[in-house]
């Protein structure tokens, strides 16, 4: 198992142990140490069933930065969040700094208050889990930052997705029961692993010499057994529960 796979597996273990929303901040602090970041921030901008103004935020930033953020009402003008509304792709903060004098000032203040020299924010959008933003900062510079980002980004995306799904799951329904998890068949596990790895139903059918209908039936069955909201959610639950190896989604 590579270092990245081990870190991702440990991160999933931490997230799986989240049972109350009130403990999310502690989990985020654990994840910061695990991935070697300066800071982590998870913001659930919208969760189905919550009021629009009831944001879920867990972050490791200093109290000084949090107070300044509130006093300057950055919630309304945060350039990272504004940019994240317009894309589904990860945002490197370095590409946002020069957008305007106000943006440059925002990042300069953030750096002075210990947020980190560099950062990346990952927009997370899920039909059932809502919309969130997962940010990771670092004090690395230049090529060191580029290397860290290139190596860690696939895992960071999966960690962000896992937090989003777990928090939405806690908010809306209980977690899957182990007795139901154990009922997955070999085919269900196989097709689910391929699906969460990014293959489409037709591709899976071609690879396994079965019809798309058979693949879809197996995915639906696995989804029901895991008490998930859909095949994609079932796949991430299966990874978090150790049914599917972490290496499947580490690219």
MARNUMAR-561573 format. One line per 5 residues: number of its first residue (from 0); for each residue x, y, z of C-alpha. Coordinates in Angstrom, 1 decimal. Example, Ala and Ser with C-alpha at 12.3 -4.5 7.8 and 13.67 -1.06 7.14 Angstrom:
BEGIN
0> 12.3/-4.5/7.8 ~ 13.7/-1.1/7.1
This chain:
BEGIN
0> 0.0/0.0/0.0 ~ 1.4/3.4/-1.0 ~ 1.7/6.3/1.4 ~ -1.2/8.1/-0.3 ~ -3.4/5.0/-0.1
5> -2.6/4.6/3.6 ~ -3.5/8.2/4.3 ~ -6.7/8.0/2.4 ~ -7.7/4.8/4.2 ~ -7.0/6.4/7.6
10> -8.9/9.5/6.5 ~ -11.9/7.3/5.6 ~ -11.6/5.6/9.0 ~ -11.7/9.0/10.8 ~ -14.8/10.1/8.8
15> -16.5/6.8/9.3 ~ -16.2/7.3/13.1 ~ -18.1/10.6/12.8 ~ -21.5/10.0/14.4 ~ -22.5/13.5/15.5
20> -22.3/16.7/13.6 ~ -20.9/18.4/16.7 ~ -17.8/16.3/16.5 ~ -17.0/17.3/12.9 ~ -14.5/20.0/14.0
25> -12.4/17.4/15.9 ~ -12.4/15.1/12.8 ~ -11.2/18.0/10.6 ~ -8.4/18.7/13.0 ~ -7.4/15.0/12.8
30> -7.5/15.1/9.1 ~ -5.3/18.3/9.0 ~ -2.5/16.4/10.8 ~ -3.0/13.3/8.7 ~ -2.6/15.1/5.3
35> 0.1/17.5/6.5 ~ -1.8/20.7/5.7 ~ -1.4/24.1/7.4 ~ -5.2/24.3/7.7 ~ -8.4/22.5/6.5
40> -11.9/24.0/6.2 ~ -15.1/22.2/5.3 ~ -18.2/24.3/4.6 ~ -21.5/22.8/3.8 ~ -23.1/25.6/1.9
45> -26.3/23.8/1.5 ~ -27.7/20.5/2.9 ~ -31.2/19.3/1.9 ~ -33.5/19.8/4.9 ~ -31.4/22.7/6.4
50> -32.4/26.3/6.2 ~ -30.3/28.3/3.7 ~ -28.7/30.4/6.5 ~ -27.8/27.3/8.6 ~ -24.3/26.6/7.3
55> -22.2/23.8/8.6 ~ -18.6/24.9/9.1 ~ -15.7/23.0/10.5 ~ -12.2/24.6/10.2 ~ -8.8/24.7/11.8
60> -8.1/28.4/11.2 ~ -6.9/30.6/14.1 ~ -9.4/32.5/16.2 ~ -7.8/35.7/15.1 ~ -8.7/35.0/11.4
65> -12.2/33.8/12.3 ~ -12.9/37.1/14.2 ~ -11.4/39.2/11.3 ~ -13.5/37.2/8.8 ~ -16.6/38.0/10.7
70> -15.8/41.6/11.5 ~ -15.1/42.4/7.8 ~ -18.2/40.4/6.7 ~ -16.0/38.3/4.3 ~ -18.9/35.8/4.2
75> -20.5/38.0/1.6 ~ -17.3/38.9/-0.4 ~ -15.0/35.9/0.0 ~ -13.4/35.5/-3.4 ~ -12.9/31.8/-3.0
80> -16.6/31.1/-2.4 ~ -17.6/33.5/-5.2 ~ -15.3/31.7/-7.6 ~ -16.5/28.3/-6.4 ~ -20.1/29.1/-7.4
85> -19.0/29.3/-11.0 ~ -17.1/26.0/-11.3 ~ -17.0/22.4/-10.3 ~ -13.2/22.2/-10.7 ~ -10.6/22.6/-7.8
90> -9.5/26.2/-7.4 ~ -5.9/27.1/-6.7 ~ -5.8/30.2/-4.7 ~ -2.8/31.4/-6.6 ~ -4.9/31.9/-9.6
95> -7.3/34.1/-7.7 ~ -4.9/36.5/-5.9 ~ -4.5/39.0/-8.8 ~ -8.2/39.3/-9.7 ~ -8.5/42.7/-8.0
100> -7.0/44.8/-5.2 ~ -9.7/43.6/-2.8 ~ -8.9/40.0/-3.6 ~ -5.2/40.6/-3.2 ~ -5.8/42.3/0.2
105> -8.0/39.4/1.3 ~ -5.3/36.8/0.6 ~ -2.6/39.0/2.2 ~ -4.6/39.3/5.4 ~ -5.3/35.6/5.4
110> -1.6/34.8/5.1 ~ -0.8/37.2/7.9 ~ -3.3/35.5/10.1 ~ -1.8/32.0/9.6 ~ -4.2/30.6/7.0
115> -1.3/29.5/4.8 ~ 0.8/30.7/1.9 ~ -1.0/28.6/-0.6 ~ -4.3/26.8/-0.8 ~ -6.8/24.9/-2.9
120> -10.5/24.8/-2.6 ~ -12.6/21.9/-3.9 ~ -16.3/22.5/-4.8 ~ -18.5/19.5/-4.0 ~ -21.9/19.1/-5.5
125> -24.1/16.1/-5.0 ~ -27.8/15.9/-5.9 ~ -28.7/14.4/-2.5 ~ -26.0/15.7/-0.2 ~ -26.1/19.3/-1.4
130> -23.3/21.8/-2.0 ~ -20.0/22.2/0.0 ~ -16.5/23.6/-0.2 ~ -13.4/21.8/1.0 ~ -10.3/23.9/1.4
135> -6.7/22.8/2.1 ~ -3.9/25.2/2.8 ~ -0.1/24.8/3.0 ~ 3.0/26.9/3.8 ~ 4.8/25.2/0.9
140> 6.0/27.4/-2.0 ~ 6.8/27.1/-5.7 ~ 7.6/23.6/-6.9 ~ 7.1/22.1/-3.5 ~ 3.5/23.3/-3.4
145> 3.0/22.2/-7.0 ~ 4.3/18.7/-6.2 ~ 2.2/18.4/-3.1 ~ -0.9/19.6/-4.9 ~ -0.4/17.3/-7.9
150> 0.2/14.2/-5.6 ~ -2.4/14.9/-3.0 ~ -5.3/16.4/-4.9 ~ -7.0/13.1/-6.0 ~ -7.0/12.0/-2.3
155> -8.2/15.4/-1.1 ~ -11.2/15.3/-3.5 ~ -12.2/11.9/-2.1 ~ -11.8/13.0/1.5 ~ -14.0/16.1/0.8
160> -16.6/13.9/-0.8 ~ -16.5/11.5/2.1 ~ -17.1/14.3/4.6 ~ -19.9/15.6/2.5 ~ -21.7/12.3/2.2
165> -21.1/11.4/5.9 ~ -22.4/14.7/7.2 ~ -25.5/14.6/4.9 ~ -26.0/11.0/6.0 ~ -26.0/12.0/9.7
170> -28.4/14.9/9.0 ~ -30.9/12.8/7.0 ~ -30.7/9.1/7.9 ~ -28.9/6.6/10.0 ~ -25.7/4.8/8.7
175> -25.8/1.4/7.0 ~ -26.0/-1.6/9.4 ~ -23.0/-4.0/9.3 ~ -25.4/-7.0/8.9 ~ -26.7/-5.5/5.6
180> -23.2/-4.6/4.4 ~ -22.1/-8.2/4.8 ~ -24.8/-9.3/2.4 ~ -23.1/-7.8/-0.8 ~ -22.4/-10.5/-3.4
185> -19.2/-10.9/-5.2 ~ -20.7/-9.4/-8.4 ~ -22.3/-6.5/-6.5 ~ -18.9/-5.6/-5.0 ~ -17.1/-6.0/-8.3
190> -19.5/-3.9/-10.3 ~ -19.7/-1.3/-7.5 ~ -15.9/-1.0/-7.4 ~ -15.7/-0.4/-11.2 ~ -18.5/2.1/-11.0
195> -16.9/4.2/-8.2 ~ -13.6/4.0/-10.2 ~ -15.3/6.0/-12.9 ~ -16.6/3.3/-15.4 ~ -20.0/3.7/-16.9
200> -22.6/1.0/-16.8 ~ -22.1/0.0/-20.5 ~ -18.4/-0.2/-20.0 ~ -18.7/-2.4/-17.0 ~ -21.1/-4.7/-18.9
205> -18.6/-4.9/-21.8 ~ -15.7/-5.7/-19.4 ~ -17.7/-8.4/-17.6 ~ -19.6/-9.7/-20.7 ~ -23.0/-9.0/-19.2
210> -25.8/-6.7/-20.2 ~ -26.2/-3.2/-18.9 ~ -29.5/-4.3/-17.3 ~ -27.6/-6.9/-15.2 ~ -25.0/-4.3/-14.1
215> -27.7/-1.8/-13.2 ~ -29.6/-4.4/-11.2 ~ -26.5/-5.3/-9.2 ~ -25.7/-1.7/-8.5 ~ -29.3/-1.0/-7.4
220> -29.2/-4.1/-5.1 ~ -25.9/-2.9/-3.6 ~ -27.3/0.5/-3.1 ~ -30.3/-0.9/-1.2 ~ -28.2/-3.1/1.0
225> -25.9/-0.3/2.0 ~ -28.9/2.0/2.6 ~ -27.3/4.5/0.2 ~ -28.9/7.3/-1.8 ~ -27.6/6.0/-5.1
230> -24.8/3.8/-6.7 ~ -22.1/6.5/-6.4 ~ -22.9/7.0/-2.7 ~ -23.0/3.3/-2.2 ~ -19.5/3.0/-3.8
235> -18.0/5.6/-1.4 ~ -19.7/3.9/1.6 ~ -18.2/0.6/0.5 ~ -14.7/2.1/0.3 ~ -15.1/3.8/3.7
240> -16.3/0.5/5.2 ~ -13.4/-1.5/3.7 ~ -15.5/-3.5/1.3 ~ -13.8/-2.0/-1.7 ~ -10.0/-1.3/-1.5
245> -9.0/2.4/-1.3 ~ -6.6/1.9/-4.3 ~ -9.7/1.7/-6.6 ~ -10.3/5.5/-6.3 ~ -6.7/6.7/-5.9
250> -5.4/7.7/-9.3
